[in-house]
Amino acid sequence: MPLARISVSQETTAEALRAISDTVYESMVTVANVPANDKFQILSRHAKGELVYPEQGFLGVNYSDNIVFIQITWNEGRSTEVKKAFYRAIADGIQAKTGLRKEDIIINLVEVQRENWSFGNGDMPFAPV
């Protein structure tokens, strides 16, 4: 039940954005055990200066104007090992498909309880019992 928000530079091509989107979804399914067809994403392009990052770098990583921000809200409960493998699959996949640098792939997970989702009609499909 993830919701992914993917923010890129307005210079990012449609093909590259599609590859990023597909890589995030494929990594969810193959690494994080997300059900097939559970693909909810918000893709956003931003003008120069709207994606802000530390020009001096952070934690030994230096960034470029090709930075990609990926924020995923999903259910809590996945292990640290799964999360590490998930981050790696996304970074490796995006680099392989687009040529973007792994250093420019920022990923943030927001974990929520299952009852915090409604997929339409105002229904709570995973209400606590």
C-alpha positions in Angstrom: 0.0 0.0 0.0 2.8 2.5 -0.7 2.4 6.0 -2.0 5.6 7.2 -3.7 6.3 10.9 -4.3 9.1 11.3 -6.9 10.5 14.8 -7.5 13.0 15.5 -10.3 14.4 18.4 -12.2 12.3 19.8 -15.1 15.3 18.8 -17.3 14.6 15.1 -16.6 13.3 13.5 -19.8 9.9 11.7 -19.9 11.8 8.4 -20.5 14.1 8.9 -17.5 11.1 9.8 -15.3 9.3 6.7 -16.4 12.4 4.6 -15.7 12.6 6.0 -12.2 8.9 5.4 -11.6 9.2 1.8 -12.9 12.3 1.1 -10.9 10.7 2.3 -7.6 7.6 0.1 -8.3 9.7 -2.9 -9.4 11.8 -2.6 -6.2 8.7 -2.4 -4.0 7.4 -5.7 -5.5 10.6 -7.7 -5.7 12.4 -6.5 -2.6 9.7 -5.1 -0.2 6.9 -7.7 -0.9 4.4 -5.1 -2.1 1.5 -6.7 -4.0 1.4 -6.4 -7.8 -0.7 -3.6 -9.1 -0.2 -1.6 -5.9 1.3 1.3 -7.8 0.4 4.8 -6.5 2.8 7.5 -7.4 3.0 11.3 -7.6 5.6 12.4 -10.2 6.7 16.1 -10.1 9.1 18.1 -12.1 10.7 21.2 -10.6 12.4 24.3 -11.9 16.0 25.1 -11.1 16.3 26.1 -7.5 13.1 24.3 -6.4 15.0 21.1 -5.4 17.2 22.2 -2.5 20.3 20.2 -1.4 23.5 21.0 0.5 26.0 22.3 -2.1 28.9 21.3 0.1 27.5 17.7 0.3 26.2 15.8 3.3 27.6 12.7 5.1 30.4 12.5 2.5 28.0 12.6 -0.5 28.0 15.4 -3.1 25.0 16.1 -5.2 24.3 17.6 -8.6 21.3 19.4 -10.2 20.1 16.0 -11.3 19.1 15.1 -7.8 16.0 12.8 -7.4 13.9 12.9 -4.2 11.9 9.8 -3.5 9.6 9.7 -0.5 7.6 6.6 0.1 4.8 6.2 2.6 4.1 2.6 3.4 3.0 0.3 6.2 5.4 -0.2 9.1 7.0 -3.5 9.9 9.7 -4.1 7.3 13.2 -5.1 8.7 16.3 -3.0 8.4 17.7 -5.6 6.0 14.8 -5.3 3.7 15.0 -1.5 3.8 18.7 -1.6 3.0 18.1 -3.9 0.0 15.3 -1.7 -1.1 17.4 1.4 -1.1 20.2 -0.4 -3.0 17.8 -1.8 -5.6 16.3 1.6 -6.3 19.7 3.3 -6.6 21.3 0.6 -8.7 18.2 0.3 -10.9 17.9 4.0 -11.6 21.6 4.3 -12.4 21.4 1.3 -14.8 18.3 2.5 -16.6 19.0 6.3 -16.7 22.7 6.8 -16.1 21.9 9.1 -13.2 24.4 9.0 -10.4 23.5 6.9 -7.3 24.8 9.8 -5.2 21.8 11.9 -6.5 19.2 9.4 -5.4 17.6 10.5 -2.1 15.1 8.1 -0.5 13.0 8.7 2.5 10.5 6.2 4.0 7.5 7.2 6.1 6.0 4.3 7.9 2.4 4.3 9.0 -0.1 1.8 10.5 -2.4 0.0 8.1 -5.6 1.8 9.2 -4.1 5.1 7.9 -5.2 4.3 4.3 -8.3 4.9 2.3 -8.2 3.8 -1.3 -11.5 5.4 -2.3 -15.1 5.8 -1.2 -14.0 7.0 2.2 -13.6 3.4 3.2 -11.0 2.1 5.7 -10.2 -1.4 4.3 -7.7 -2.3 7.0 -9.6 -1.1 10.1 -8.4 -2.5 13.4 -10.5 -5.3 14.8 
